[in-house]
Amino acid sequence: MTVAASPVTLDDWFARDLGGLYRPWQADPAPSPELVELNAGLAAELGLDAEALRSPEGVAILAGAAVPAGATPVAQAYAGHQFGNYSPRLGDGRALLLGELTDPAGHRHDLHLKGSGRTPFARGGDGKAPLGPMLREYVISEAMHALGIPTTRSLAVTTTGEAVVRDGRRQPGAVLARTAASHLRVGTFQYAAATRDADLLRRLTDHAIARHHPDAAHAERPALALLEAVVEAQASLVARWMDVGFVHGVMNTDNTTISGETIDYGPCAFLDAYDPATVYSSIDHGGRYAFGNQPQIVQWNLARLAESLLTLIDDDTDTAIALATDAVSGFGATFLRHRSTGLHAKTGLTDEHGELVEDLLRLLGEQHPDHTRFFRGLSAAARGDVSPVRDLVVDRDAVDAWLDRWRAALEAQDRPVEQSAAAMDRVNPVYIPRNHQVEVALDAAIAGDLAPFERLVDVVTQPYDERPGLDEYAKGDPSATGYVTYCGT
């Protein structure tokens, strides 16, 4: 049904521009929708009335049981390489794009439902989602936003009134309403290119440029400029993932956005112990998407985007290939620039100290300290208390030697050491969504107790300010060996 006095008014820009890249569709009925969690802060940023969203009409929209004014719900089409294997037809198998809304600052955002039932792109299953995974995406995506990392965001989680069974476990069925700069992916371009419809690929490229990288429209080769802009955005994004120890877990080309936002929080987690080989996905047996492999995987995905754009980059195939190759080859230097900037900020260094930073990464790889606590402890070490850092390693002589060199570098800078320590506290979080804390909160929520979940959301959305009574949220799980997440999570 369409809501007459809708608390949300949407545009249908994607649907108007990009026929051929979607199927019009409706969400499955939600017999008895109930609001579980509403992100009132995000609603305010979007110019939405939180109380109206809490009304029966608002909850019906958030659950997919009603269509807001101006909306043309569609299931988006895209292809993708999943673990390196190409699938020509993926698409929104259990999701719908309701449309776009414009916030008070004039920025467009997709409003998208996840877990709203099967679509023509469904690849098995009922297209519905259990409550736990939807709450998981809510808390982790909001934590990422609080950490300053570009990401889709979670507006609300609603239950549908139906039960969903996954892996023998019965849970309430749920829908996540999320927002994004858009849901355009590398896989969207792969799909359009595979149709061999030149007009469709050009319309998609023009749409992506207008929406995300408008300066590319004025370039000599707009499609090449788009590719270069996405290379820059993705290099910056993955460097920020590495800064906070985030492991995405399923970096397929259909999960690589044109906007440079993090998308699809399935088998993702944060490092406890620092180890580049860390894998959390149950199906990543070869470590393709391990923590330390993320930069080269993104570059590989960007090469697939480049292939999709070749016909628009230049009429001459050899010229197009050469130009696209140069653009993708530039990813390495761009990523290292962003990564170096992040690591220098995390260590309080304003001058260039590449060797010192590289030696730190080598030391971390040998000692495997808690990633978050180690970097947060550096500000204490700068102030003279090295115990928060030394207590995390086995080889204290090695860390002492590095700390001596690092302290000398800090003291040689133009700003006082205390200013450096304060700057480090602004980029090194105290709190992240610790894997064991996430599981505790989700188990309680599924059982009907939302208090631990809401407490966790409060903690991780204020990640830099140490607060009394939250010591447990700053600690890793002492028994954390072999933590595993799943694609359905």
C-alpha angles and dihedrals in degrees: 000000000000117000110233098199093036121189086208126050117194140189123221099217095141092048093048096046104037113045106165093044100076148028120229107243145162130225119251114264116273105213096200114005118196129181113241102172132003123190097221092177093056091044089056092049089053092049093248126140107242093202091053089052089053091055120098089257092051095047090049090056093047090051094047093246092117135031118233123229114283094014127136103186112214138174106228122228123224140147128215153174108254111195086341096308118115120234112186096201122037114129132146100329095172104010142077135205105222094187142268131300128195119225124218090267091057097253120140122230132184116233106211135177123215122195094022097134141274121326131187087272095055114129100200135313127063098290092238130120135221121235097249098063093045091053089046092058089046096056098039096045091049090048089052091051091051089051089057096251118140108249147148109265135224117237100174148342119215132179118228102212092252130102123236124201119210124171090348093305120119115217137164112272112246144184126212117211108203137173130218140172080247139316094240109136140179084256090059089060091045089055094047093047092049091057088063086220102141092192093053093050091048093048090050092049093049090048093050092048093049092047103041115007108026094165088069090069090071096049124107088244108026095186091053091047089052090053091049091049092051090048089055094046094048094045089054092046097052092045087057090050089054092048092061098034096250119164112196095193101198108052097168119155089255087061095052110094129212089220095057094244125138110249139184112024101208118129094006130132143155125256119259099180115026110250124144089210093061114135124179102174116102092217100043094095095157097046094244091150098036117146095259094046096058098097096052092044091055089050089051089051091050089054087059089053089050091053090052092053100045096104090054096044095063138343090232108076096209092051092047092050093049093049094045092047091054091050095050092041088059090065093086096058091041093052092047090051091054093041092050091049091051095047093047089052092047090052095042095244119147096176125064111274103160096157093049092051093046090050089053092054090049090050092049090050091054098042102035097209122176101285099215097040093047094056093041088050092058092076089056088048090052088055091051105268108108096169096093087060102034092049090063098059138062099213100058093169090060094049091045090055091051092045091053091055092044094049090051089052091050092050092050093058125101094245125068117264091243090059089051090050091050091049090052091053088058094058104030110072126220092203132042128162094279108211096234092047091052091053093049091050094048094047090052093047093051088051090053102263111115096173097093091047094050090046090052092049090052091050099047095043089062096045103156103049115082108221130191118256095026100093093120091059091057094055130087122232106269089208094047103134121137097003107183134195129188136220090247092056 
